[in-house]
Amino acid sequence: MDFQDIILSRRSIRRYREGAIDRGDLKKMLEAAMAAPSAVAKDPWFFYAVTNAGVLSTLAGVLPYGKMLKQAAAAVVICGYPQKAYLGETGEPGYMLQDCSAAVENLILSAQALGIGSVWLGVYPNRDRIEGIRELLSVPDNLLPLAVVSLGYPGESLPPRTRYDESLVSWVE
Ligand SMILES: Cc1cc2nc3c(=O)[nH]c(=O)nc-3n(C[C@H](O)[C@H](O)[C@H](O)COP(=O)(O)O)c2cc1C
């Protein structure tokens, strides 16, 4: 599949078939995440790679729109690391959110290339979700849970698409 096809065929997959994701594939996804652009290469991120079924189930209870985690083979919890982020002239949070979002996108595109379904689940800035994850995974105070990616072999098939809208583009030529 060429790279444009990988991008267009990635859809949020919320139903999974049985099947563990091996650690090698999880590591590839994490390598992709940590290959993302990051302001001044500060890499202000930390990842929890979760494959424990009990923890995945509890995580599903913490995220109101994350019920698919009960069936997921794995999840990656992406945390920001505010003290590492490049602040520029602006102060906290600097570019942490952009850097971590780029990492999440790389991770889910890598999953797609490996034939693994994913869905990005919002955490930050919802206080309850942040604190729920902090408690569940004993996330230290210097990290900030930002997002969860639910992962599993696809149990549903959604058509490739873009939401391209010409009215949202101004060509400056
Ligand atoms: C910041 C963010 C938060 C999201 N949170 C959720 C969520 O809590 N639950 C969920 O099922 N999908 C969530 N999604 C996935 C979106 O619903 C999905 O990407 C969007 O509907 C477009 O569909 P597609 O991913 O299939 O292209 C989230 C996506 C983003 C970027």
Ligand as a Chemical Component Dictionary entry (heavy atoms), coordinates in Angstrom:
data_LIG
# 
_chem_comp.id                   LIG 
_chem_comp.type                 NON-POLYMER 
_chem_comp.pdbx_formal_charge   0 
_chem_comp.three_letter_code    LIG 
# 
loop_
_chem_comp_atom.comp_id 
_chem_comp_atom.atom_id 
_chem_comp_atom.alt_atom_id 
_chem_comp_atom.type_symbol 
_chem_comp_atom.charge 
_chem_comp_atom.model_Cartn_x 
_chem_comp_atom.model_Cartn_y 
_chem_comp_atom.model_Cartn_z 
_chem_comp_atom.pdbx_ordinal 
LIG C1  C1  C 0 -8.748  14.416 20.083 1  
LIG C2  C2  C 0 -9.636  13.259 19.631 2  
LIG C3  C3  C 0 -10.465 12.659 20.554 3  
LIG C4  C4  C 0 -11.266 11.569 20.180 4  
LIG N1  N1  N 0 -12.002 10.935 21.144 5  
LIG C5  C5  C 0 -12.731 9.836  20.807 6  
LIG C6  C6  C 0 -13.414 9.100  21.818 7  
LIG O1  O1  O 0 -13.379 9.433  23.011 8  
LIG N2  N2  N 0 -14.115 7.993  21.433 9  
LIG C7  C7  C 0 -14.167 7.573  20.136 10 
LIG O2  O2  O 0 -14.821 6.555  19.863 11 
LIG N3  N3  N 0 -13.514 8.267  19.145 12 
LIG C8  C8  C 0 -12.788 9.361  19.449 13 
LIG N4  N4  N 0 -12.072 10.033 18.491 14 
LIG C9  C9  C 0 -12.114 9.555  17.091 15 
LIG C10 C10 C 0 -12.994 10.459 16.203 16 
LIG O3  O3  O 0 -14.357 10.279 16.548 17 
LIG C11 C11 C 0 -12.752 10.090 14.725 18 
LIG O4  O4  O 0 -11.379 10.272 14.416 19 
LIG C12 C12 C 0 -13.579 10.943 13.782 20 
LIG O5  O5  O 0 -14.963 10.632 13.924 21 
LIG C13 C13 C 0 -13.191 10.723 12.312 22 
LIG O6  O6  O 0 -13.361 9.378  11.926 23 
LIG P1  P1  P 0 -12.135 8.493  11.380 24 
LIG O7  O7  O 0 -11.082 8.443  12.461 25 
LIG O8  O8  O 0 -12.718 7.135  11.080 26 
LIG O9  O9  O 0 -11.594 9.159  10.166 27 
LIG C14 C14 C 0 -11.262 11.125 18.826 28 
LIG C15 C15 C 0 -10.419 11.742 17.892 29 
LIG C16 C16 C 0 -9.591  12.785 18.297 30 
LIG C17 C17 C 0 -8.636  13.393 17.292 31 
# 
loop_
_chem_comp_bond.comp_id 
_chem_comp_bond.atom_id_1 
_chem_comp_bond.atom_id_2 
_chem_comp_bond.value_order 
_chem_comp_bond.pdbx_ordinal 
LIG C1  C2  SING 1  
LIG C2  C3  SING 2  
LIG C2  C16 DOUB 3  
LIG C3  C4  DOUB 4  
LIG C4  N1  SING 5  
LIG C4  C14 SING 6  
LIG N1  C5  DOUB 7  
LIG C5  C6  SING 8  
LIG C5  C8  SING 9  
LIG C6  O1  DOUB 10 
LIG C6  N2  SING 11 
LIG N2  C7  SING 12 
LIG C7  O2  DOUB 13 
LIG C7  N3  SING 14 
LIG N3  C8  DOUB 15 
LIG C8  N4  SING 16 
LIG N4  C9  SING 17 
LIG N4  C14 SING 18 
LIG C9  C10 SING 19 
LIG C10 O3  SING 20 
LIG C10 C11 SING 21 
LIG C11 O4  SING 22 
LIG C11 C12 SING 23 
LIG C12 O5  SING 24 
LIG C12 C13 SING 25 
LIG C13 O6  SING 26 
LIG O6  P1  SING 27 
LIG P1  O7  DOUB 28 
LIG P1  O8  SING 29 
LIG P1  O9  SING 30 
LIG C14 C15 DOUB 31 
LIG C15 C16 SING 32 
LIG C16 C17 SING 33 
# 
